[in-house]
Amino acid sequence: MKQKVTDIIKTHIDREFYLEKPKDASLGHYAAPLAFSLAKELRKPPAVIAHEIAVKLQNEAIFESVTALGGYINFKLSADFMDSYATYFLHNPSEFGRGKKNENILIEFVSANPTGPLHIGHARGAVIGDCLCRIGLMLGYNITSEYYINDAGNQVDLLGLSIFLAGHEKILKLKTEWPDQYYRGEYITDLAYAAQLRFGKSIFEDEKNIADLTLWGKDEMMSLIRRNLADANINFDNYVSEKSLYPKWKDSFDKLQKRGKTYEKEGKIWIKSQEFGDEKDRVIIREDNRPTYLAGDIVYHDDKFARNFDRYINIWGADHHGYIARVKAALNFMGYDDNKLEIILAQMVSLLKGGEPYKMSKRAGNFILMSEIIEEIGSDALRFMFISKKSDTHLEFDVNELKKDDSSNPIYYVNYAHARINQLFAKCSKSVDDVIDVQLSGLNESAQNLLFASLLLPEVLEDAFETRQMQKVTDYLKSLAALVHKFYNENRVFESEFEDRYLKLLSTAALSLRTGLRLIGIEAKEKM
């Protein structure tokens, strides 16, 4: 609708402008501060210019009214115009919110080390990334989702060692000296028992077997991670192994070296990342010629950019903030446009239960498992809450609140609005097909407000994707649900003279609720 309004205005005024929502909804559906930017050029007060433009536009059929106030031009859409949109989308529900873009985007997210189960910190980035992919695809972008498996280096080696030592202690019953660093938690013991079933207890009798346990344990962890993600309704197009990319490291290193962006010092090879805004230069090859963690990131991003996407989006934990400058430096030094890489940082999550901090998982050792929270509140509630705030702000909520069947529980509140509409159709013994072509005329103010709000989803999706703020979708769904409940409580539908018109109106709201929920990975409830 917004685009249609913009196109109509441009037929009268050949100027760039933007539309915004009036602070006072009673003034109209959209407002344009166009007159302020024209005041100097036309040498007239903004109020006079706004009035002149309003007069030009007031006969356009799509507007019920065009008014000028304080230099702003306010537009109220006609019920007939909004009805035409509602009718089209009710006939073509799969087109509601769908766009056409000519851009290929690679979105990488989660990418947790395959050394343990996913925890709630991983879950936030996972849900944000998955919603971004779903909405981007709906808007018409060519989206590819990717998980980068960090399966090389000390952290993965430590997994094999931890499994070996757990087997040494728990299965062979031998006194075991644990190193300063190792992976804790019952999942390591579980892996040791699983390794016994796979290889026999002899696997724990010789340290030479640690390498085999490392490979096996990494694969077991990746299987678990995939199951954790699937339980949250998250799937990836690609899984890329860091280890599989290491044969390409020489090519990436040569690119850096040929451009004079590396040097040797203290027996190590450094990248001149400080030239590109990093706090200091970074080591990429150790004294023993082993590439560092940063080298893995460099070769991976070299591989990504060689695939020629138009844009690249990475979703990282906030603790990876320091890596942004060094990775962008490496991309620039290798001859790529580093501006094509966008990093979204997801802040950590704090959970409460009954007002008290949620207990750490014994199974995981020292963090809260994603799987435990899904088991406690369900995938829908987890997904809804984990995108309910901007990704760069701390998120805290009480899991007990998400078990309540009342308006304090946002996912219940939104689902109840959708189910309530379905129940009303059942009570009236009608379906959407019975009312789809009814003309929405004679609607009262609250009905017109609900109709307008119900048709805003495409604009919300566009805004949420372009600003990377998924909470705009959950905010919209809560706001629309509130309007549905308010309308339901204030207006009689069943056996009223407006029954069919109100049912069509509510079916439009239901379509928006259902579509919005689906695009954040939640299936709307039909009954509650």
Buried (B, 14 or more C-beta within 10 A) or exposed (E): BBEEBBEBBEEEBEEEBEBEEBEEEEBBBBBBBBBBBBBEEEEBEBBBBBBBBBEBBEEBEBBBBBBBBEBBBBBBBBBEBBBBBBBEBBEEEEEBBBBEBEEBBBBBBBBBBBBBBBBBBBBBBBBBBBBBBBBBBBBEBBBBBBBBBBBBBEBBBBBBBBBBBBBBBBBBEEEBEEEEEBBBBEBBBBBBBBBBEEBEEEBBBEEEBBEBBBBBBBEBBBEBBBEBBEBBBBEBEEEBBBBEBBEBBEEBBEBBBEEEBBEEEEEBBBBBBBEBEBEEBBBBBEEEEEBBBBBBBBBBBBBBBEEEBEBBBBBBBBEBEEBBBBBBBBBBBBEBEBEBBBBBBBBBBEBBEEEEEBEBBEBBBEBBBBBBBBEBBBBBBBBBBBBBBBBEEEBEBBBBBBEEEEEEBBBBBBBBBBBBBBBBBEEBEBEBEBBBEBEBEEBEEEBBBBBBBBBBBBBBBBBBBEEBBBBBBBBBBBBBBBBBBEBBEEBEBEEEEBBBBBBBBBBBBBBBBBBBBBBBBBEBBBEE
